[in-house]
Each structure stands twice: as structure tokens, then as C-alpha cells.
Amino acid sequence: MSPGCVVHGLAAGTLDKAGFKQFHAAYRNAFPDVRITVDQTVSDGDMVAVRWSGTGTHKGDGLGFPATNKPAHFGGMTFVRIQNGKLVEGWNVFDQLGMLTQLGVVQLS
């Protein structure tokens, strides 16, 4: 990540490099066994699009609620802009609602 990197879609507003590290640490705490698979990539100039899927067991409180010890499967897409081999801006969309439903934190009726 470049020092001035901007990340969209992981929190309210945007995250800088330090904010992304905090987000990443919280998710690694919540899912210490997380496995992310890159399902597809497409690139065009300095832009790269990634479709990904992930699995993990919710074993920590990094998301702000107690561990459920339940497995979750989730997926998403990320677009990143690269300059000089470093990420300078990223956009993220992933199925947080589906993940929270699998963990039993959100009940859909």
C-alpha cells in the first residue's frame, strides 16, 4: 500500500493505510483461520478487479460482538488502482449481511 492509500467500502467513509490495518486486524481477530480465494481477476491499465470468496470460523470479538464459533462463507469484489507496484486506491463490496446471518447475529424474517 502506498503511504497515501485510500480504501472505500470497508467502513463508514474511507480508510487510510493505518485505518485499513486496524480493519484487517479486527477481521483476523474475528476469523483467525480465514482463507481467501481469488476466484477471478481482470485488469485494464492501472486497475485490477478481483472476485473473491472466503471462509472462516468466528472465534474472536474483533467485529464488536462475542465469538459465535460458527463457520461462515462470504464473497465479494474488489477494484484496486496500482501505481509503481503499490495500491493507491481500493473499492470493496462484500456480503457482510450474509456473513452476519450465518453467524446468527442478524435474523432475517
C-alpha positions in Angstrom: 0.0 0.0 0.0 1.2 3.5 -0.8 1.5 5.9 2.2 -1.5 7.9 0.9 -3.7 5.0 0.0 -7.4 5.4 0.2 -9.8 2.4 0.8 -13.5 2.6 0.2 -16.3 0.2 1.3 -15.0 -1.4 4.4 -16.2 1.2 7.0 -18.3 4.3 7.1 -16.3 6.8 5.0 -12.9 6.0 3.7 -9.8 4.4 5.4 -6.2 5.4 5.1 -3.4 2.9 5.4 -3.5 2.9 9.2 -7.3 2.5 9.2 -7.0 -0.4 6.8 -4.5 -2.1 9.1 -7.0 -1.7 12.0 -9.8 -3.2 9.9 -7.6 -6.1 8.9 -6.5 -6.8 12.5 -10.2 -6.8 13.6 -11.2 -9.3 11.0 -8.1 -11.5 11.7 -9.1 -11.5 15.3 -12.7 -12.4 14.5 -11.6 -15.1 11.9 -8.1 -16.3 12.8 -8.4 -19.2 10.3 -9.8 -17.1 7.4 -9.0 -18.3 4.0 -9.5 -16.0 1.0 -9.5 -17.5 -2.6 -9.1 -15.3 -5.6 -11.8 -16.6 -8.0 -11.1 -14.3 -10.9 -9.1 -11.2 -11.9 -9.4 -8.7 -14.7 -7.0 -5.9 -15.3 -7.1 -2.8 -17.5 -4.2 -0.4 -17.3 -3.6 0.5 -13.6 -6.9 -1.0 -12.5 -7.4 -4.6 -11.3 -10.7 -6.2 -10.5 -10.9 -9.2 -8.2 -13.8 -11.5 -7.4 -13.0 -13.5 -4.3 -14.5 -15.9 -1.8 -13.7 -16.6 1.8 -14.3 -19.0 4.7 -13.5 -18.8 8.4 -14.7 -19.7 11.9 -15.8 -16.8 14.1 -13.5 -17.3 17.1 -12.8 -13.7 18.2 -14.6 -10.5 19.2 -12.9 -8.2 16.6 -16.2 -7.4 14.9 -17.6 -5.9 18.2 -19.6 -8.9 19.4 -18.7 -12.2 21.2 -17.3 -15.1 19.2 -20.0 -17.5 18.0 -17.6 -20.3 17.0 -19.7 -20.7 13.8 -18.2 -21.1 10.3 -19.0 -18.6 7.7 -18.7 -18.4 3.9 -18.6 -15.0 2.2 -17.7 -13.4 -1.0 -17.0 -10.1 -2.6 -15.4 -8.0 -5.2 -12.5 -5.5 -5.0 -11.2 -3.0 -7.5 -7.8 -1.6 -6.9 -5.7 1.1 -8.6 -2.0 0.4 -8.7 0.9 2.9 -9.2 4.5 2.0 -9.1 3.6 -1.5 -7.8 1.6 -0.2 -4.8 -2.1 0.0 -4.1 -3.1 3.7 -4.1 -6.9 3.3 -4.0 -9.3 0.4 -3.5 -13.1 -0.2 -3.6 -14.7 -3.1 -1.8 -18.1 -4.8 -1.8 -18.7 -8.0 0.2 -21.7 -9.8 1.6 -21.5 -8.7 5.2 -25.2 -9.3 5.8 -24.9 -12.9 4.6 -21.9 -13.4 6.9 -23.7 -11.9 9.9 -26.8 -14.1 9.2 -24.7 -17.2 9.1 -23.2 -16.3 12.5 -26.7 -15.8 14.0 -26.0 -12.1 14.7 -28.7 -10.9 12.3 -32.1 -12.6 12.0 -33.9 -12.3 8.7 -37.6 -12.7 8.7 
